[in-house]
Amino acid sequence: MDRTSMHLLLPDAAATEALARALAATQPRSRAVVFLHGDLGAGKSTLARAWLRGHGVEGAIRSPTYTLVEQYSLPGRGVALHLDLYRIGDAGELEFLALDDARSCLWLVEWPEHGARALPPADLEVRLALSGSGRSAQLEAGTGAGEQWLARLAGNGQLRALPESGPQEVTPAPG
């Protein structure tokens, strides 16, 4: 399968939040699995919080840094899982988290490389990196549903409003 990708410049936290809202608005109605990559401080948790807010989550949105997983009810959709696997020593530890909940419609997974093959395949991989005073975001589809998602995202008006954003076209990724 040809994988598609999109690259965006996010000059500030507001741009990161706009990306999260656009991702929430264009997310597939079926289950979506998203891997969030990036160094400490790259904006993974900021993106996840704004994404959950984009789905109507109110109240405190806690970081799963120490709990490993936090669950949130998405009005009219099911349950979102926000995972932070930074402290996982072995992918086998994931079986104790009871992640096979059929009601889970969204998985936001920080540090997915620590979960190895114990995680479902990612529909979308988001790679965040510090870039000057802001951040860059590389979005890459991992499944056919992810490719369709990126196509919807490319047509979303919220992304056109991002200042200094890169091309909004979905293009085949090399390799």
N, C-alpha and C positions, 0 to 999 in steps of 0.2 A: 504494500500500500504506500502510495506517495504521502509523505507527511507534510503538512503545511504549517507555516509559522507566521508570526506577526511580531514586529519590533516597535516598541513605543518608548519615548522619553517622558519621564514623569518629573517635572521640575520641582514639585513640592508635594506635601501631604494631600492637598486638595485634589491634585491630579491622580494620585494613587487611589483616593476614595472614589473619584469619578470612574476610574477603570473598574474598580470593584462593583460599583452600581451597574455599570454596563455589562459586566460578566454575569451578575445576578439576573439582570433583565433578559439576557439572551440564553441563559442556561437551559439545557434540555429538561423537559418535564419528567423524563425518566431519571434514574439514578445517574449522578455525575460524580466522577472521581477526579480530583485535582491534586497534583503534587506541586508543592511550593518549595522552590529551591532558592538558596541564597545564603550568604554569610550572615553571622550575627549582626543585627542592625540594618539588614537590607530592606526591611519593610514587610516581611511575610505576615507577621501578626497584625500589622496595620491594615494590610489588604484583606486578611481574613475577617477582622472585625467589621470593616466597612461592607464587605460582602454579606455578612450576616445581617447587618443593619438594612442593606438593600433588599433583603427578604422579609423585612418587618420585625426582626428580633428587637425587642425592647428590654430595658433593664441592663444589668451588668453582663458584659461579655468578658469572661475570665480567660486568661491565658492558660493553656493546658501544659505549661512548662513543667510543673511538678505533678499534676494529676494524670498526665499523658493524653487524656481525652476529655473533652467537654461536649455535652449534647445540648442541642437547641431545637425547640419546636419551631418549624417554619409554618406560619399560618396557611392552612389549606394545602400543604404539600407533604408534610411528614417531618422527619428528624434529620438535622444536620449534625455531622460529627466533625469536630475540630481536633485534630491530633497534632501533638508535638513529640516526635520520636527521638529528639536529641539525646535523651538519657537512656534510650533502649540499648542494652548491651548485646542482645541477641534477638533476631527476628522471632524466635520461639516465644518470647515474652508477650507477643501480641495476642496469643490465644487466650490469655487471662483477662483481656480487656472486653471480651464478648462483643466483638465488632460485627458479628454476622446478623445484626438486626435488619430484617427485611424492610422496615419502615425508613431506613436511612436513604434519603434522596440526594444527599450531598456529603461528600467526604472532602474536607480540606486538610491536607496532610503536609505538615512542616517536617523537614528532614526525612523524606521518604526513603532515602538510601539506607537508613538504619533499619527499615522494615523489610528490606530485601524482597524475597518472593512471597512473603506472607500477606502482602497487600493485593487488592484487585488491580488490574491494569489501569493506568491513568488515561482518562479521556483527554485531559489537558495538562500540560506541564508548564508552569510559570517560573521563569528564572529571573529573579530580581538581583540587581547589583547597584552599588553606589556609582554614581556618574556625575562628577562635578559636585554641585551643591544639591543635586537631586538624585534620581534613580533611573535606571533603564529596566524595561521589562521585555523579556523574550517569551512569547507564548507559542507553544508547539502542540499540535494535535497528536494524540497517541492512538486514536481509534477513529473509525468512520464518523461516530457521533461527535467526536472532537473536531473533525474537519468541518462538519456542518455548523458546529457551534462557532468556530472561527469565522466562517462565512457570514453568519448572522451578526457577529460582533463587528466585522468590518463595515457592515451597513448601518450600524447603530449610530445615531446622531450624537450621542453623548461623547463618543470618542473624537469626533470632529472638533469638539469644543476644547480638547486638550491643547494647551499652548505648547508649541515646539514639538509636537508629536511627529514621529516619523511616518513613512508611508503607511497608509491604512489598508493596503492591498494584502490579501492573503496570497503568499507565494510559496512554491514548493521549497522545502528546506533541503540543503545539500545532503547527499548520502542517504 
